[in-house]
């Protein structure tokens, strides 16, 4: 698992509340990523929620360019 950037756009207020509800109890306190990422404000969770994210391209460093939240995957 590797860090691909953060998603800040595309969330409705209902979607934000739903993700907060789903994330409660999934906190792990430290990253589960294979490479250390310095994000002091990040809240690390068990990787149990899968979401659709649309993005324009990848940067040269492999990060998502212009990511936008599309929804939680319910089919898994």
N, C-alpha and C positions, 0 to 999 in steps of 0.2 A: 504494500500500500504506500502511495506517495502523495505528497501535498501538491495540488494543482491550482491553488489560489482560493480566494473567498468569493462568495456570491452575495451581493448586496442589493440586487435589483430583482423585481418581479414578484415580490411578496405582497399579497393583500394582507389586511389586518387579520382576517380569518385564518389565512394560511400561516401567518406568524404565530398566532395563538395555538393552532393545531400542532405546529412543530414544537413549541414550548411544552405543550402537554405530553407529546410523544417522547421528548428528550428528558423529561423529569425521571430521575432514577437511572439514567444511562451514563451519568458522569463518571469518569475514571481518574480525573486529576492529573494525568500525564498523557502525552501523545502515544498513540498506537502505531505511528508512522515509522517506516524503516529508517528514514533520515530525519535528524533533529531539525525542527522548525522553531524559530524564535518568534512567537506570537504571544506576548505577555497577557493580552486581554482575551485570548481564545479560551473557550470552554471545550474540553476534549470529551468525546462521548464514545461509548462502545459502538462499533460500526454496524448498527442494526437497523438504521433507517436509510432507505435508498430513495433518492430523488432524481428527477429529470432536470437537467440544466442545459440550456441552449447557450452556445458561445460562437463567436465569429471565427476564431482561429486560435492557434497556440502561439505563445511567444517563443523567442529563441531559447528561453530557459524551460520550456515545457509547461508554462502556466496558461490558464484559460484567459483569452482576451474577450472582454465585454460579456462576462457570464450573466445569465438571467435565469432565475428560478422558474420552473414550469409546473412543478407539482410533485407530490409524493407518489412513488410507485406502489400500487396496491396489489399487483399481480404476482408478487414473489412470496 
